[in-house]
């Protein structure tokens, strides 16, 4: 969520810099003709849509295949969730986070 | 793990040959804590593994969510969980301390990367292919010579 804010700020900053660059580049640096225009161009406003809405969470699609109803679930003495028969000969400990 | 876990469950867990102990890490910070807490809250409604799988399933969307807690509540609702009870559980933060303690125990035992898998104590660091898991598990299941 902080990343979205950061991205939005970066894009806004980018637009601001672009606008400033546009304003300065329109100003001649060397007046070399008598008919030089005194009109300083106004930076063009760039219309840009930045979505700030929360992405919609799509419904999960693989839940049914992840663990059949018949798989036993339990919590061990240390409070960790156990998927499968607590007496199974092979123990796989899965250390991971969700992101 | 998302890709291979269902296959490992079908091949080894449903046959009673292997069990999986889930030890959540919090290395990616508050978002990881919220997600792990959501799985615990789902467990109160007998849906731990469904929530765990669902979080992995929509991981990318959750990662970009402005309001992760609301997005997790959406996931809970999509699993037909009681959204009010789930949200009350999330607001209570009642599993935070246990999750922190579990994370501390993991790092104290040398878990500094993610994911890490231990198969009867044999440590595999990083994501592994189904073939690697199968090779190690089959070796553990083979009768001693």
gemmi code that builds the backbone of each chain (N, CA, C; Angstrom):
import gemmi

chains = {
    "A": [
        ("UNK", (0.818, -1.188, 0.000), (0.000, 0.000, 0.000), (0.864, 1.254, 0.000)),
        ("UNK", (2.024, 1.159, 0.733), (2.938, 2.290, 0.699), (3.567, 2.435, -0.682)),
        ("UNK", (3.735, 1.277, -1.351), (4.336, 1.313, -2.679), (3.456, 2.089, -3.649)),
        ("UNK", (2.121, 1.925, -3.542), (1.218, 2.638, -4.436), (1.344, 4.141, -4.242)),
        ("UNK", (1.435, 4.553, -2.977), (1.578, 5.977, -2.692), (2.894, 6.485, -3.254)),
        ("UNK", (3.959, 5.702, -3.054), (5.270, 6.109, -3.545), (5.268, 6.234, -5.065)),
        ("UNK", (4.635, 5.261, -5.744), (4.577, 5.297, -7.207), (3.811, 6.526, -7.668)),
        ("UNK", (2.683, 6.828, -6.992), (1.885, 7.983, -7.350), (2.688, 9.264, -7.179)),
        ("UNK", (3.431, 9.379, -6.057), (4.241, 10.568, -5.819), (5.331, 10.708, -6.881)),
        ("UNK", (5.969, 9.589, -7.218), (7.021, 9.621, -8.235), (6.475, 10.077, -9.583)),
        ("UNK", (5.291, 9.582, -9.934), (4.692, 9.957, -11.216), (4.322, 11.444, -11.210)),
        ("UNK", (3.820, 11.920, -10.059), (3.481, 13.337, -9.961), (4.722, 14.195, -10.097)),
        ("UNK", (5.808, 13.771, -9.437), (7.064, 14.503, -9.511), (7.580, 14.513, -10.940)),
        ("UNK", (7.441, 13.380, -11.612), (7.879, 13.281, -12.999), (7.124, 14.258, -13.882)),
        ("UNK", (5.804, 14.352, -13.652), (4.976, 15.282, -14.426), (5.403, 16.719, -14.177)),
        ("UNK", (5.702, 17.033, -12.914), (6.107, 18.380, -12.546), (7.408, 18.750, -13.243)),
        ("UNK", (8.368, 17.814, -13.226), (9.657, 18.065, -13.868), (9.473, 18.238, -15.371)),
        ("UNK", (8.624, 17.408, -15.960), (8.361, 17.503, -17.393), (7.770, 18.871, -17.737)),
        ("UNK", (6.846, 19.312, -16.881), (6.212, 20.612, -17.101), (7.228, 21.738, -17.033)),
        ("UNK", (8.141, 21.678, -16.051), (9.165, 22.709, -15.909), (10.104, 22.692, -17.100)),
        ("UNK", (10.487, 21.497, -17.547), (11.386, 21.375, -18.692), (10.746, 21.968, -19.931)),
        ("UNK", (9.461, 21.705, -20.073), (8.741, 22.235, -21.220), (8.721, 23.758, -21.185)),
        ("UNK", (8.541, 24.326, -19.998), (8.461, 25.792, -19.878), (9.794, 26.442, -20.216)),
        ("UNK", (10.899, 25.877, -19.764), (12.193, 26.491, -20.009), (12.636, 26.296, -21.445)),
        ("UNK", (12.325, 25.170, -22.037), (12.794, 24.925, -23.400), (12.081, 25.818, -24.412)),
        ("UNK", (10.912, 26.349, -24.030), (10.188, 27.222, -24.945), (10.747, 28.646, -24.936)),
        ("UNK", (11.621, 28.958, -23.973), (12.170, 30.307, -23.886), (13.485, 30.371, -24.658)),
        ("UNK", (13.570, 31.219, -25.731), (14.815, 31.312, -26.497), (15.949, 31.811, -25.612)),
        ("UNK", (17.138, 31.269, -25.796), (18.280, 31.659, -24.979), (19.063, 32.807, -25.633)),
        ("UNK", (18.960, 32.917, -26.957), (19.692, 33.981, -27.638), (18.744, 34.781, -28.528)),
        ("UNK", (18.427, 35.986, -28.108), (17.533, 36.787, -28.967), (18.285, 37.266, -30.202)),
        ("UNK", (18.002, 36.736, -31.364), (18.773, 37.063, -32.560), (17.967, 37.703, -33.667)),
        ("UNK", (16.726, 38.002, -33.407), (15.972, 38.723, -34.423), (15.173, 39.838, -33.772)),
        ("UNK", (14.900, 40.868, -34.564), (14.140, 41.997, -34.046), (12.687, 41.669, -33.858)),
        ("UNK", (12.267, 40.617, -34.469), (10.841, 40.266, -34.391), (10.585, 39.151, -33.366)),
        ("UNK", (11.534, 39.032, -32.441), (11.389, 37.974, -31.454), (10.068, 38.109, -30.696)),
        ("UNK", (9.432, 37.037, -30.555), (8.176, 37.047, -29.824), (8.429, 37.191, -28.333)),
        ("UNK", (7.629, 37.985, -27.697), (7.743, 38.121, -26.243), (6.810, 37.153, -25.518)),
        ("UNK", (6.139, 36.391, -26.293), (5.196, 35.450, -25.682), (5.943, 34.251, -25.083)),
        ("UNK", (5.785, 34.102, -23.810), (6.388, 32.936, -23.160), (5.333, 31.850, -23.086)),
        ("UNK", (5.676, 30.779, -23.692), (4.694, 29.700, -23.754), (4.344, 29.168, -22.374)),
        ("UNK", (3.097, 28.945, -22.197), (2.648, 28.313, -20.959), (2.836, 26.802, -21.107)),
        ("UNK", (3.416, 26.184, -20.096), (3.588, 24.723, -20.195), (2.258, 24.057, -20.484)),
        ("UNK", (2.312, 23.164, -21.392), (1.103, 22.439, -21.745), (0.699, 21.513, -20.608)),
        ("UNK", (-0.560, 21.555, -20.294), (-1.055, 20.639, -19.260), (-1.263, 19.267, -19.884)),
        ("UNK", (-0.594, 18.305, -19.302), (-0.708, 16.937, -19.812), (-1.794, 16.230, -19.035)),
        ("UNK", (-2.799, 15.802, -19.745), (-3.870, 15.062, -19.094), (-3.418, 13.632, -18.883)),
        ("UNK", (-3.453, 13.208, -17.653), (-3.007, 11.856, -17.360), (-3.846, 11.297, -16.236)),
        ("UNK", (-4.319, 10.145, -16.420), (-5.161, 9.528, -15.411), (-4.336, 8.540, -14.595)),
        ("UNK", (-4.316, 8.760, -13.291), (-3.628, 7.828, -12.398), (-4.657, 7.219, -11.474)),
        ("UNK", (-4.820, 5.948, -11.593), (-5.796, 5.272, -10.755), (-5.256, 5.089, -9.344)),
        ("UNK", (-6.054, 5.500, -8.374), (-5.651, 5.310, -6.974), (-6.568, 4.323, -6.268)),
        ("UNK", (-7.410, 3.690, -7.038), (-8.340, 2.774, -6.399), (-7.643, 1.478, -5.985)),
        ("UNK", (-8.204, 0.849, -4.989), (-7.656, -0.416, -4.513), (-7.938, -1.506, -5.535)),
        ("UNK", (-6.891, -2.273, -5.900), (-7.151, -3.358, -6.844), (-8.176, -4.330, -6.271)),
        ("UNK", (-9.051, -4.782, -7.124), (-10.049, -5.740, -6.685), (-9.401, -7.104, -6.502)),
        ("UNK", (-9.727, -7.750, -5.414), (-9.165, -9.073, -5.178), (-9.986, -10.097, -5.945)),
        ("UNK", (-9.380, -10.753, -6.914), (-10.130, -11.754, -7.659), (-10.373, -12.982, -6.794)),
        ("UNK", (-11.422, -13.709, -7.080), (-11.670, -14.914, -6.277), (-10.558, -15.921, -6.480)),
        ("UNK", (-10.120, -16.574, -5.397), (-9.072, -17.583, -5.533), (-9.507, -18.699, -6.474)),
        ("UNK", (-8.538, -19.275, -7.163), (-8.889, -20.309, -8.140), (-8.293, -21.665, -7.830)),
        ("UNK", (-7.301, -21.716, -6.947), (-6.624, -22.994, -6.746), (-6.854, -23.588, -5.361)),
        ("UNK", (-7.797, -23.023, -4.643), (-8.004, -23.487, -3.278), (-8.396, -24.950, -3.246)),
        ("UNK", (-9.301, -25.320, -4.121), (-9.810, -26.684, -4.073), (-8.711, -27.711, -4.311)),
        ("UNK", (-7.735, -27.355, -5.131), (-6.701, -28.327, -5.446), (-5.595, -28.362, -4.402)),
        ("UNK", (-5.555, -27.354, -3.524), (-4.435, -27.271, -2.590), (-4.493, -28.334, -1.511)),
        ("UNK", (-5.636, -28.596, -1.004), (-5.751, -29.590, 0.055), (-7.129, -30.229, 0.009)),
        ("UNK", (-7.175, -31.478, -0.336), (-8.472, -32.153, -0.338), (-9.088, -32.152, 1.050)),
        ("UNK", (-10.385, -32.265, 1.088), (-11.102, -32.254, 2.365), (-10.596, -33.348, 3.300)),
        ("UNK", (-10.101, -34.427, 2.723), (-9.712, -35.577, 3.546), (-8.383, -35.389, 4.267)),
        ("UNK", (-7.641, -34.330, 3.928), (-6.333, -34.128, 4.563), (-6.539, -33.665, 5.998)),
        ("UNK", (-5.999, -34.406, 6.952), (-6.165, -33.975, 8.349), (-5.344, -32.725, 8.653)),
        ("UNK", (-5.892, -31.901, 9.490), (-5.217, -30.669, 9.927), (-5.134, -30.693, 11.440)),
        ("UNK", (-4.037, -30.236, 11.952), (-3.906, -30.166, 13.412), (-2.929, -29.054, 13.772)),
        ("UNK", (-2.785, -28.827, 15.041), (-1.821, -27.847, 15.539), (-0.901, -28.586, 16.503)),
        ("UNK", (0.419, -28.461, 16.300), (1.346, -29.224, 17.141), (1.563, -28.531, 18.495)),
        ("UNK", (2.414, -29.133, 19.291), (2.626, -28.637, 20.658), (3.203, -27.229, 20.693)),
        ("UNK", (3.888, -26.853, 19.608), (4.467, -25.504, 19.556), (3.512, -24.487, 18.946)),
        ("UNK", (2.329, -24.949, 18.561), (1.338, -24.038, 18.011), (1.393, -23.869, 16.500)),
        ("UNK", (2.173, -24.703, 15.838), (2.263, -24.596, 14.375), (1.230, -25.505, 13.721)),
        ("UNK", (0.709, -25.032, 12.599), (-0.283, -25.820, 11.866), (0.397, -26.985, 11.162)),
        ("UNK", (-0.253, -28.125, 11.211), (0.275, -29.333, 10.585), (-0.750, -29.836, 9.578)),
        ("UNK", (-0.276, -30.022, 8.354), (-1.128, -30.548, 7.291), (-0.743, -32.012, 7.097)),
        ("UNK", (-1.672, -32.898, 7.382), (-1.399, -34.316, 7.197), (-1.399, -35.077, 8.511)),
        ("UNK", (-1.150, -36.364, 8.380), (-1.151, -37.258, 9.532), (0.000, -36.911, 10.483)),
        ("UNK", (-0.300, -36.574, 11.725), (0.776, -36.226, 12.672), (1.788, -37.348, 12.879)),
        ("UNK", (1.435, -38.561, 12.483), (2.359, -39.688, 12.646), (3.081, -40.037, 11.348)),
        ("UNK", (2.933, -39.241, 10.318), (3.590, -39.535, 9.037), (5.105, -39.588, 9.228)),
        ("UNK", (5.785, -40.527, 8.536), (7.226, -40.698, 8.764), (8.097, -39.553, 8.274)),
        ("UNK", (7.643, -38.831, 7.258), (8.431, -37.703, 6.752), (7.779, -36.399, 7.220)),
        ("UNK", (8.603, -35.530, 7.770), (8.121, -34.212, 8.218), (8.777, -33.152, 7.350)),
        ("UNK", (7.952, -32.403, 6.659), (8.477, -31.264, 5.916), (8.082, -29.987, 6.656)),
        ("UNK", (9.072, -29.279, 7.133), (8.807, -27.987, 7.776), (8.994, -26.902, 6.730)),
        ("UNK", (7.948, -26.114, 6.553), (7.931, -25.086, 5.503), (8.060, -23.709, 6.155)),
        ("UNK", (9.234, -23.120, 6.011), (9.469, -21.761, 6.510), (9.277, -20.796, 5.344)),
        ("UNK", (8.214, -20.047, 5.371), (8.011, -19.076, 4.286), (7.047, -17.997, 4.767)),
        ("UNK", (7.019, -16.896, 4.039), (5.995, -15.903, 4.327), (5.117, -15.745, 3.093)),
        ("UNK", (4.141, -14.893, 3.213), (3.119, -14.844, 2.159), (3.445, -13.858, 1.046)),
        ("UNK", (4.540, -13.096, 1.198), (4.865, -12.126, 0.150), (6.320, -12.242, -0.260)),
    ],
    "B": [
        ("UNK", (6.653, -22.720, -3.619), (5.857, -23.725, -2.906), (4.415, -23.745, -3.407)),
        ("UNK", (3.960, -22.583, -3.825), (2.586, -22.495, -4.321), (2.336, -23.521, -5.422)),
        ("UNK", (3.286, -23.633, -6.322), (3.071, -24.509, -7.465), (3.157, -25.987, -7.089)),
        ("UNK", (4.086, -26.331, -6.223), (4.324, -27.753, -5.966), (3.573, -28.290, -4.754)),
        ("UNK", (3.123, -27.416, -3.866), (2.471, -27.918, -2.651), (1.266, -28.817, -2.937)),
        ("UNK", (0.368, -28.417, -3.844), (-0.772, -29.305, -4.098), (-0.335, -30.686, -4.581)),
        ("UNK", (0.724, -30.713, -5.386), (1.189, -32.016, -5.885), (1.813, -32.840, -4.760)),
        ("UNK", (2.548, -32.180, -3.876), (3.136, -32.902, -2.748), (2.047, -33.411, -1.816)),
        ("UNK", (1.015, -32.612, -1.645), (-0.094, -33.048, -0.782), (-0.774, -34.270, -1.373)),
        ("UNK", (-1.021, -34.218, -2.682), (-1.676, -35.357, -3.327), (-0.805, -36.609, -3.263)),
        ("UNK", (0.489, -36.415, -3.523), (1.383, -37.563, -3.659), (1.811, -38.156, -2.315)),
        ("UNK", (2.024, -37.294, -1.326), (2.622, -37.789, -0.080), (1.774, -37.558, 1.172)),
        ("UNK", (1.019, -36.470, 1.199), (0.275, -36.165, 2.429), (-1.012, -36.975, 2.505)),
        ("UNK", (-1.727, -37.023, 1.412), (-2.990, -37.781, 1.444), (-2.748, -39.281, 1.615)),
        ("UNK", (-1.543, -39.719, 1.317), (-1.212, -41.140, 1.474), (-0.631, -41.445, 2.851)),
        ("UNK", (-0.538, -40.419, 3.693), (-0.053, -40.635, 5.050), (1.453, -40.754, 5.166)),
        ("UNK", (2.183, -40.437, 4.087), (3.635, -40.600, 4.125), (4.361, -39.344, 4.637)),
        ("UNK", (3.702, -38.210, 4.534), (4.379, -36.966, 4.922), (3.377, -35.991, 5.556)),
        ("UNK", (3.878, -35.206, 6.462), (3.090, -34.103, 7.005), (3.877, -32.817, 6.800)),
        ("UNK", (3.158, -31.733, 6.671), (3.788, -30.418, 6.456), (3.531, -29.549, 7.679)),
        ("UNK", (4.597, -29.069, 8.257), (4.481, -28.149, 9.389), (4.694, -26.736, 8.844)),
        ("UNK", (3.711, -25.884, 9.060), (3.748, -24.526, 8.510), (4.342, -23.565, 9.532)),
        ("UNK", (5.454, -22.976, 9.184), (6.092, -22.003, 10.085), (6.244, -20.678, 9.356)),
        ("UNK", (5.303, -19.789, 9.576), (5.322, -18.519, 8.832), (6.470, -17.607, 9.244)),
        ("UNK", (7.081, -17.011, 8.251), (8.120, -16.012, 8.485), (7.514, -14.622, 8.296)),
        ("UNK", (8.215, -13.635, 8.792), (7.713, -12.252, 8.702), (8.750, -11.350, 8.060)),
        ("UNK", (9.549, -11.926, 7.184), (10.672, -11.171, 6.641), (10.248, -9.988, 5.788)),
        ("UNK", (9.070, -10.064, 5.181), (8.645, -8.932, 4.363), (7.850, -7.907, 5.164)),
        ("UNK", (7.869, -8.019, 6.481), (7.355, -6.934, 7.319), (5.875, -7.012, 7.663)),
        ("UNK", (5.257, -5.851, 7.858), (3.876, -5.803, 8.349), (2.877, -6.528, 7.436)),
        ("UNK", (3.120, -6.494, 6.136), (2.194, -7.181, 5.237), (2.219, -8.688, 5.473)),
        ("UNK", (3.415, -9.226, 5.687), (3.534, -10.656, 5.968), (2.847, -11.004, 7.278)),
        ("UNK", (2.963, -10.126, 8.256), (2.297, -10.353, 9.539), (0.783, -10.364, 9.365)),
        ("UNK", (0.265, -9.414, 8.603), (-1.184, -9.360, 8.366), (-1.673, -10.632, 7.674)),
        ("UNK", (-0.912, -11.079, 6.674), (-1.326, -12.270, 5.937), (-1.284, -13.508, 6.832)),
        ("UNK", (-0.224, -13.621, 7.620), (-0.133, -14.763, 8.529), (-1.247, -14.713, 9.570)),
        ("UNK", (-1.551, -13.506, 10.024), (-2.636, -13.350, 10.997), (-3.975, -13.718, 10.361)),
        ("UNK", (-4.132, -13.388, 9.109), (-5.372, -13.737, 8.398), (-5.553, -15.247, 8.334)),
        ("UNK", (-4.464, -15.965, 8.119), (-4.562, -17.433, 8.087), (-4.980, -17.965, 9.453)),
        ("UNK", (-4.453, -17.347, 10.514), (-4.836, -17.770, 11.868), (-6.317, -17.476, 12.123)),
        ("UNK", (-6.762, -16.313, 11.693), (-8.179, -15.969, 11.875), (-9.073, -16.910, 11.070)),
        ("UNK", (-8.605, -17.309, 9.908), (-9.372, -18.271, 9.113), (-9.431, -19.622, 9.821)),
        ("UNK", (-8.360, -19.956, 10.527), (-8.341, -21.224, 11.276), (-9.464, -21.266, 12.309)),
        ("UNK", (-9.803, -20.119, 12.848), (-10.915, -20.083, 13.814), (-12.218, -20.541, 13.158)),
        ("UNK", (-12.251, -20.445, 11.831), (-13.441, -20.904, 11.107), (-13.104, -22.161, 10.288)),
        ("UNK", (-12.116, -22.901, 10.771), (-11.708, -24.172, 10.154), (-11.313, -24.019, 8.688)),
        ("UNK", (-10.668, -22.917, 8.378), (-10.319, -22.660, 6.978), (-8.867, -22.209, 6.837)),
        ("UNK", (-8.004, -22.740, 7.676), (-6.604, -22.311, 7.612), (-5.996, -22.593, 6.244)),
        ("UNK", (-6.107, -23.817, 5.802), (-5.417, -24.172, 4.553), (-6.084, -23.523, 3.353)),
        ("UNK", (-7.396, -23.329, 3.435), (-8.078, -22.639, 2.338), (-7.601, -21.193, 2.245)),
        ("UNK", (-7.462, -20.543, 3.391), (-6.983, -19.153, 3.392), (-5.523, -19.104, 2.958)),
        ("UNK", (-4.730, -20.014, 3.445), (-3.313, -20.057, 3.056), (-3.181, -20.180, 1.536)),
        ("UNK", (-3.934, -21.106, 0.977), (-3.884, -21.308, -0.472), (-4.417, -20.092, -1.221)),
        ("UNK", (-5.484, -19.504, -0.682), (-6.087, -18.352, -1.349), (-5.144, -17.151, -1.348)),
        ("UNK", (-4.451, -16.955, -0.238), (-3.502, -15.829, -0.174), (-2.404, -16.012, -1.221)),
        ("UNK", (-1.898, -17.230, -1.319), (-0.884, -17.492, -2.349), (-1.465, -17.286, -3.745)),
        ("UNK", (-2.719, -17.670, -3.882), (-3.361, -17.614, -5.193), (-3.513, -16.188, -5.708)),
        ("UNK", (-3.827, -15.250, -4.800), (-4.032, -13.850, -5.213), (-2.917, -12.967, -4.654)),
        ("UNK", (-1.775, -13.562, -4.460), (-0.634, -12.887, -3.838), (-0.299, -11.556, -4.513)),
        ("UNK", (-0.277, -11.570, -5.841), (0.092, -10.357, -6.576), (-0.877, -9.216, -6.336)),
        ("UNK", (-2.156, -9.529, -6.317), (-3.176, -8.503, -6.074), (-3.088, -7.979, -4.650)),
        ("UNK", (-2.894, -8.876, -3.719), (-2.769, -8.451, -2.316), (-1.539, -7.573, -2.132)),
        ("UNK", (-0.484, -7.911, -2.832), (0.776, -7.160, -2.720), (0.573, -5.702, -3.123)),
        ("UNK", (-0.314, -5.460, -4.071), (-0.545, -4.113, -4.581), (-1.718, -3.407, -3.895)),
        ("UNK", (-2.382, -4.089, -2.995), (-3.591, -3.512, -2.377), (-3.245, -2.309, -1.506)),
        ("UNK", (-4.062, -1.263, -1.626), (-3.885, -0.083, -0.772), (-4.271, -0.398, 0.672)),
        ("UNK", (-5.294, -1.205, 0.822), (-5.768, -1.584, 2.149), (-5.715, -3.107, 2.241)),
        ("UNK", (-4.596, -3.604, 2.706), (-4.403, -5.061, 2.722), (-5.402, -5.751, 3.644)),
        ("UNK", (-5.710, -5.111, 4.761), (-6.636, -5.743, 5.699), (-8.017, -5.925, 5.059)),
        ("UNK", (-8.460, -4.913, 4.330), (-9.754, -5.033, 3.650), (-9.676, -6.080, 2.544)),
        ("UNK", (-8.535, -6.110, 1.854), (-8.377, -7.088, 0.771), (-8.386, -8.509, 1.331)),
        ("UNK", (-7.765, -8.703, 2.500), (-7.781, -10.031, 3.124), (-9.198, -10.401, 3.572)),
        ("UNK", (-9.942, -9.408, 4.026), (-11.344, -9.669, 4.393), (-12.146, -10.079, 3.158)),
        ("UNK", (-11.814, -9.465, 2.018), (-12.470, -9.867, 0.766), (-12.173, -11.334, 0.449)),
        ("UNK", (-10.906, -11.707, 0.650), (-10.525, -13.100, 0.391), (-11.301, -14.030, 1.333)),
        ("UNK", (-11.382, -13.641, 2.602), (-12.116, -14.465, 3.565), (-13.574, -14.625, 3.141)),
        ("UNK", (-14.135, -13.525, 2.692), (-15.536, -13.577, 2.262), (-15.706, -14.481, 1.040)),
        ("UNK", (-14.716, -14.430, 0.145), (-14.792, -15.274, -1.053), (-14.708, -16.755, -0.701)),
        ("UNK", (-14.185, -17.043, 0.494), (-14.116, -18.437, 0.954), (-15.324, -18.803, 1.807)),
        ("UNK", (-16.296, -17.896, 1.819), (-17.538, -18.100, 2.571), (-17.311, -18.063, 4.079)),
        ("UNK", (-16.261, -17.384, 4.506), (-16.056, -17.189, 5.941), (-16.948, -16.054, 6.421)),
        ("UNK", (-17.227, -16.067, 7.714), (-17.999, -14.989, 8.337), (-17.105, -13.745, 8.375)),
        ("UNK", (-17.429, -12.771, 7.539), (-16.561, -11.601, 7.400), (-16.479, -10.796, 8.704)),
        ("UNK", (-17.603, -10.697, 9.401), (-17.606, -9.920, 10.643), (-16.687, -10.559, 11.686)),
        ("UNK", (-16.815, -11.859, 11.844), (-15.962, -12.562, 12.817), (-14.500, -12.488, 12.395)),
        ("UNK", (-14.277, -12.622, 11.108), (-12.896, -12.551, 10.599), (-12.297, -11.165, 10.866)),
        ("UNK", (-13.070, -10.134, 10.586), (-12.571, -8.770, 10.769), (-12.331, -8.462, 12.245)),
        ("UNK", (-13.216, -9.013, 13.082), (-13.019, -8.808, 14.534), (-11.723, -9.473, 14.982)),
        ("UNK", (-11.474, -10.636, 14.461), (-10.233, -11.357, 14.796), (-9.017, -10.565, 14.316)),
        ("UNK", (-9.094, -10.057, 13.094), (-7.963, -9.290, 12.557), (-7.710, -8.037, 13.392)),
        ("UNK", (-8.788, -7.364, 13.768), (-8.639, -6.136, 14.549), (-8.039, -6.415, 15.927)),
        ("UNK", (-8.287, -7.585, 16.463), (-7.797, -7.921, 17.806), (-6.279, -8.118, 17.831)),
        ("UNK", (-5.717, -8.480, 16.698), (-4.271, -8.761, 16.607), (-3.837, -9.815, 17.611)),
        ("UNK", (-4.732, -10.730, 17.952), (-4.446, -11.663, 19.046), (-3.404, -12.725, 18.714)),
        ("UNK", (-3.067, -12.879, 17.444), (-2.043, -13.863, 17.089), (-0.679, -13.230, 16.828)),
        ("UNK", (-0.614, -11.932, 16.918), (0.648, -11.255, 16.596), (1.815, -11.742, 17.450)),
        ("UNK", (1.567, -11.852, 18.730), (2.668, -12.229, 19.630), (3.179, -13.631, 19.299)),
        ("UNK", (2.271, -14.560, 19.075), (2.694, -15.929, 18.745), (3.430, -15.959, 17.413)),
        ("UNK", (2.971, -15.156, 16.459), (3.634, -15.119, 15.151), (5.035, -14.527, 15.275)),
        ("UNK", (5.164, -13.485, 16.075), (6.496, -12.904, 16.296), (7.417, -13.913, 16.979)),
        ("UNK", (6.869, -14.615, 17.964), (7.685, -15.591, 18.686), (8.140, -16.718, 17.751)),
        ("UNK", (7.236, -17.164, 16.903), (7.601, -18.217, 15.949), (8.664, -17.741, 14.985)),
        ("UNK", (8.539, -16.504, 14.571), (9.527, -15.933, 13.650), (10.892, -15.822, 14.333)),
        ("UNK", (10.875, -15.389, 15.584), (12.128, -15.264, 16.335), (12.789, -16.628, 16.509)),
        ("UNK", (11.973, -17.640, 16.803), (12.530, -18.994, 16.952), (13.150, -19.466, 15.632)),
        ("UNK", (12.492, -19.139, 14.526), (13.023, -19.561, 13.218), (14.355, -18.884, 12.917)),
        ("UNK", (14.416, -17.598, 13.134), (15.674, -16.894, 12.841), (16.774, -17.341, 13.797)),
        ("UNK", (16.393, -17.655, 15.025), (17.390, -18.129, 15.984), (17.966, -19.475, 15.579)),
        ("UNK", (17.185, -20.239, 14.829), (17.690, -21.546, 14.391), (18.356, -21.469, 13.017)),
        ("UNK", (18.642, -20.260, 12.588), (19.425, -20.097, 11.364), (18.619, -19.882, 10.098)),
        ("UNK", (17.314, -19.670, 10.221), (16.489, -19.420, 9.034), (16.606, -17.932, 8.703)),
        ("UNK", (17.443, -17.626, 7.744), (17.656, -16.214, 7.400), (17.200, -15.908, 5.972)),
        ("UNK", (16.863, -16.949, 5.217), (16.364, -16.754, 3.852), (14.920, -17.251, 3.806)),
        ("UNK", (14.301, -17.111, 2.678), (12.961, -17.668, 2.494), (12.756, -18.010, 1.035)),
        ("UNK", (12.083, -19.062, 0.731), (11.626, -20.060, 1.696), (12.749, -21.029, 2.056)),
        ("UNK", (12.532, -21.721, 3.163), (13.443, -22.792, 3.572), (12.572, -23.999, 3.918)),
        ("UNK", (13.038, -25.160, 3.502), (12.299, -26.393, 3.793), (13.229, -27.344, 4.541)),
        ("UNK", (12.669, -27.996, 5.524), (13.431, -29.041, 6.211), (12.663, -30.342, 6.066)),
        ("UNK", (13.348, -31.346, 5.554), (12.739, -32.661, 5.377), (13.453, -33.615, 6.317)),
        ("UNK", (12.786, -33.957, 7.384), (13.394, -34.758, 8.465), (14.742, -34.156, 8.855)),
        ("UNK", (14.772, -32.861, 8.936), (15.973, -32.159, 9.374), (16.916, -31.756, 8.257)),
        ("UNK", (16.704, -32.286, 7.051), (17.571, -31.941, 5.911), (17.091, -30.619, 5.305)),
        ("UNK", (17.935, -29.625, 5.369), (17.509, -28.274, 5.001), (17.718, -27.981, 3.515)),
        ("UNK", (16.675, -27.471, 2.878), (16.747, -27.015, 1.487), (16.442, -25.519, 1.484)),
        ("UNK", (17.352, -24.745, 0.958), (17.184, -23.296, 0.990), (16.742, -22.792, -0.379)),
        ("UNK", (15.668, -22.018, -0.386), (15.151, -21.448, -1.633), (14.066, -22.314, -2.246)),
        ("UNK", (13.399, -21.755, -3.260), (12.341, -22.505, -3.939), (12.931, -23.751, -4.594)),
        ("UNK", (12.174, -24.831, -4.551), (12.654, -26.100, -5.089), (11.649, -26.642, -6.101)),
        ("UNK", (12.163, -27.396, -7.024), (11.286, -28.012, -8.010), (10.611, -29.248, -7.420)),
        ("UNK", (9.557, -29.673, -8.053), (8.882, -30.907, -7.620), (9.847, -32.084, -7.673)),
        ("UNK", (10.706, -32.087, -8.685), (11.654, -33.195, -8.839), (12.597, -33.267, -7.639)),
        ("UNK", (13.046, -32.112, -7.182), (13.955, -32.103, -6.025), (13.252, -32.617, -4.780)),
        ("UNK", (12.034, -32.113, -4.545), (11.285, -32.591, -3.380), (11.072, -34.099, -3.475)),
        ("UNK", (10.668, -34.546, -4.645), (10.370, -35.969, -4.828), (11.600, -36.830, -4.549)),
        ("UNK", (12.741, -36.378, -5.057), (13.973, -37.144, -4.865), (14.309, -37.274, -3.372)),
        ("UNK", (14.208, -36.173, -2.672), (14.562, -36.192, -1.244), (13.541, -37.003, -0.438)),
        ("UNK", (12.282, -36.781, -0.728), (11.235, -37.481, 0.041), (11.291, -38.982, -0.229)),
        ("UNK", (11.461, -39.354, -1.499), (11.526, -40.785, -1.828), (12.710, -41.450, -1.136)),
        ("UNK", (13.814, -40.715, -1.044), (14.988, -41.275, -0.357), (14.694, -41.475, 1.128)),
        ("UNK", (13.946, -40.552, 1.702), (13.611, -40.681, 3.125), (12.620, -41.822, 3.366)),
        ("UNK", (11.788, -42.072, 2.379), (10.788, -43.132, 2.526), (11.348, -44.510, 2.192)),
        ("UNK", (12.472, -44.547, 1.498), (13.044, -45.837, 1.092), (13.482, -46.625, 2.326)),
        ("UNK", (13.237, -47.915, 2.315), (13.668, -48.725, 3.469), (15.185, -48.703, 3.626)),
        ("UNK", (15.624, -48.678, 4.838), (17.072, -48.656, 5.097), (17.702, -49.942, 4.569)),
        ("UNK", (18.874, -49.840, 3.938), (19.529, -51.041, 3.389), (20.003, -51.980, 4.499)),
    ],
}
model = gemmi.Model(1)
for chain_id, residues in chains.items():
    chain = gemmi.Chain(chain_id)
    for i, (resn, *xyz) in enumerate(residues, 1):
        res = gemmi.Residue()
        res.name, res.seqid = resn, gemmi.SeqId(i, " ")
        for name, pos in zip(("N", "CA", "C"), xyz):
            atom = gemmi.Atom()
            atom.name, atom.element = name, gemmi.Element(name[0])
            atom.pos, atom.b_iso = gemmi.Position(*pos), 0.0
            res.add_atom(atom)
        chain.add_residue(res)
    model.add_chain(chain)
structure = gemmi.Structure()
structure.add_model(model)
structure.setup_entities()
